[in-house]
Amino acid sequence: MQTDTVAALDIGGTKIAGALVDGSGRILVRAQRPTPAQEDGEAVMGAVAEVLAEVAASPLWSSATAVGIGSAGPVDASTGTVSPVNVPGWRDFPLVERVSAATGGLPVTLVGDGVAITAAEHWQGAARGYDDALCMVVSTGVGGGLVLGGKLHPGPTGNSGHIGHISVDLDGDLCPCGGRGCVERIASGPNIARRALEGGWQPGADGDASAAAVAAAARAGHPVAIASFERAAKALAAGIAATATLVEIRIAVIGGGVANAGEVLFAPLRRSLRDYATLSFVQDLTIAPALTGGDAGLVGAAAAASLGARDDTAAPVAG
Amino acid sequence: MQTDTVAALDIGGTKIAGALVDGSGRILVRAQRPTPAQEDGEAVMGAVAEVLAEVAASPLWSSATAVGIGSAGPVDASTGTVSPVNVPGWRDFPLVERVSAATGGLPVTLVGDGVAITAAEHWQGAARGYDDALCMVVSTGVGGGLVLGGKLHPGPTGNSGHIGHISVDLDGDLCPCGGRGCVERIASGPNIARRALEGGWQPGADGDASAAAVAAAARAGHPVAIASFERAAKALAAGIAATATLVEIRIAVIGGGVANAGEVLFAPLRRSLRDYATLSFVQDLTIAPALTGGDAGLVGAAAAASLGARDDTAAPVAG
């Protein structure tokens, strides 16, 4: 006998992935296309439709009871539309309606990609068992999501937990979002690399000027590389402490490429956290690396849809 | 026939107030004592007991079904203890147990004072009808509380919404809490006054060097006074925008003595908010002055207790 599954979509600026996910979070069927990010909105939707068609071709498709979408933001779960910064052809694009139509009217739940990854980490990763958690991705950008009172907290539009764009330096550098001194503006991979280069660090013979190369230099003791990670850690610490002080999270889980730097990031982050998480109710905050991997977006989108079916905090918005 | 009431306690560093509050938020009986803040813990508890005894002497006392306490923080609702910064005799003081014993075993709900005021503003004030709100007090300190998804969100220990101690300036001045660049360190009344004095503003013949006097000077066009309020407004804007970006609040309600400065504060606050609340889902954030007055702490403590009786997000912790 077939058990119920959830169809999941993970939509980013580089790839569009789809899957059937079972009640244990296992991926039973998987499909993927590159995102035609510079083409018009219908072309991007065409890639989504191809992914869905490939997944729907599986004999298991009949077991799908809902669709979960985790999308690059901003999203608007209240209207079912998405406007991903890196997909200019989609502005207020009615993704929920289109996916619902393409799947014969299945209920569709839409959340931001940070919220989806949080759902995955809470279900199967480092945030498992925590009723109040922040889960982050520190990579090209900085994103996140929240679990509050034991439940995923997508917020009214599915964007809650957007820690990358809170200001921790109100007089700081302008951020592409229009703000100043945002966590992402200081702690993202490209900003770690930029700061190291500006400070006089030079890439090795391979020319690799990524944050991963800066991390390698920091491990080898290069002071400018170390300082750039320390600055990123300070911004992350201030942002995590702010989140804990506002909503009493007990753990902050950090994934993404920059988190792969390991102790080069986590050691100064734990130190800086003592400087910013000062009130009694936030002093015991745990910092942990993420445990879910590349399929976290799909697993989390499925989790968000499962929650949506039984919990008004992530209600399906169509279907 | 008597309808049910809730006994409320509002415990601050200056006064301890108690009341019986009916289901419409009306205060039927009221008592108050100065807080013997510099005496030992039992002396402070003695003042609480006197307030409770005075309220309990009313013939309406038999209608009380629960006790709500809003206390200066930090509080710990999970253990029923309080450690108010300005009441050194109380450190991990078992207030819930003591109040429960003093009231014959009524269920007791404990929240921080910022959470209590938020409950009042959501019930009867400017946040009424909003499912997602931040309510703040900007005064000698800066405190706050959150309504999320239509419900008061005290958090596991009753301290959520502590916006005064999130850092918006990670390299900024040390705050008495141990952090740096906290909203309170920039935007509280004493800091507005300090900055004006440091900038060369001088009090008038009456010697009044309070934030209210700085506000009067700002209204009269004094550039240093205006600049000090603008700086406070910027810090508040960054903190409010961070909160909105993290948990999707739709309104920020601001009360307290500094908010009485009116447009001297609110005009630059609305301007600065445009610089920090940049993402699509936070751009429409409403800023509003608080509507509840001096009894908000009592009314809100009663509201928190009523919620506690029917909602696990603010569960009674004793009784």
Interface residues (C-beta under 8 A of the other chain):
Chain A: P74 D76 S83 D131 D132 L146 L148 G149 H153 G155 P156 T157 N159 S160 G161 H162 I163 H165 I166 S167 V168 D169 L170 D171 C175 C177 G178 G179 R180 G181 K234 A235 A238 A241 A242 T243 T245 L246 V247 E248 R250 D275 Y276 T278 L279 S280 F281 D312 T313
Chain B: G73 P74 D76 S83 D131 D132 L146 L148 G149 H153 G155 P156 T157 N159 S160 G161 H162 I163 H165 I166 S167 V168 D169 L170 D171 C175 C177 G178 G179 R180 G181 K234 A235 A238 A241 A242 T243 T245 L246 V247 E248 R250 D275 Y276 T278 L279 S280 F281 D312 T313
